[in-house]
Amino acid sequence: MVIVQFSTVVGRRDEALEVLRPVIEQIQAEEGCLLYALHEGDEGDFTFIQKWASKSDADRHGQSSPVQPILAEKLGPLVQGPPVITELQPIPVSSKGTL
């Protein structure tokens, strides 16, 4: 699982969502994408929760997804600082213990 967290520049939340909505659909269609969900904490504080079929699928998305240039160009100016990216490995405890 990959968690990506970022905050938008104050007052630019809605613009960021306009950029993200069509891009999310493209990402969800990428090979190996099992889950790609956007969540919001405080207004403009976003978290992506991603689950990929394999580490190589996640790596391919991060390195060569066709949406990466779009995100850099259109979302970059709307975001405060670089995103925080965390890769997590599941520890299965029970049938309800992993995403």
C-alpha positions in Angstrom: 0.0 0.0 0.0 1.1 3.5 -0.7 0.0 6.6 1.2 0.5 10.0 -0.4 -0.3 13.1 1.6 -0.2 16.8 0.5 -1.8 20.1 1.3 -3.1 22.6 -1.2 -2.2 26.3 -1.1 -4.8 28.2 0.9 -7.8 29.0 -1.3 -6.8 26.5 -4.1 -8.5 23.4 -2.9 -11.3 23.4 -5.5 -8.8 24.0 -8.3 -6.8 21.0 -7.1 -9.9 18.8 -7.1 -10.7 19.9 -10.7 -7.2 18.6 -11.7 -7.5 15.4 -9.7 -10.9 14.1 -10.6 -10.1 13.1 -14.3 -6.6 12.0 -13.4 -7.8 9.6 -10.7 -10.0 7.8 -13.2 -7.0 7.4 -15.5 -4.9 6.0 -12.6 -7.6 3.6 -11.6 -7.4 2.2 -15.1 -3.7 1.6 -14.9 -2.5 -2.0 -14.9 -2.3 -3.4 -11.4 -4.3 -0.7 -9.7 -6.5 -2.4 -7.1 -7.4 0.8 -5.1 -6.8 4.4 -5.6 -8.9 6.5 -3.2 -8.7 10.2 -2.3 -9.6 11.4 1.2 -9.6 14.8 2.8 -8.8 15.8 6.3 -8.8 19.4 7.1 -9.9 21.5 4.1 -7.2 21.1 1.5 -5.3 18.4 3.3 -5.5 15.4 1.0 -4.5 11.7 1.4 -4.3 9.2 -1.4 -4.6 5.6 -0.4 -3.3 3.3 -3.1 -3.1 -0.5 -3.4 -1.3 -2.1 -6.3 -1.2 -5.8 -7.4 2.5 -5.7 -7.0 5.4 -3.5 -6.0 6.5 -3.3 -9.7 3.0 -2.0 -10.6 3.3 0.7 -7.9 6.8 1.6 -9.0 5.7 1.8 -12.6 2.9 4.2 -11.7 5.3 6.3 -9.7 8.0 6.4 -12.3 6.3 6.4 -15.7 2.5 6.8 -15.4 1.2 9.1 -18.2 -0.5 11.2 -15.6 2.8 12.2 -13.8 3.5 15.1 -16.1 -0.1 16.3 -15.8 0.2 16.2 -12.0 3.5 18.0 -12.0 2.4 20.8 -14.4 -1.2 21.4 -13.2 -1.3 20.2 -9.6 2.2 21.3 -8.6 1.5 25.0 -8.4 -1.6 24.3 -6.2 0.3 22.3 -3.6 2.4 23.4 -0.6 5.7 21.7 -0.7 6.4 18.1 -1.9 4.0 15.3 -1.1 4.8 12.9 1.7 4.9 9.4 0.3 4.8 6.3 2.6 5.0 2.7 1.4 3.5 0.2 3.8 3.7 -3.6 3.8 0.6 -5.4 5.2 0.9 -7.6 8.3 -2.0 -10.0 7.9 -3.7 -10.5 11.3 -7.1 -11.7 10.2 -9.4 -11.6 7.2 -10.3 -8.0 8.1 -6.8 -7.0 9.0 -5.5 -5.8 5.6 -6.6 -3.5 2.9 
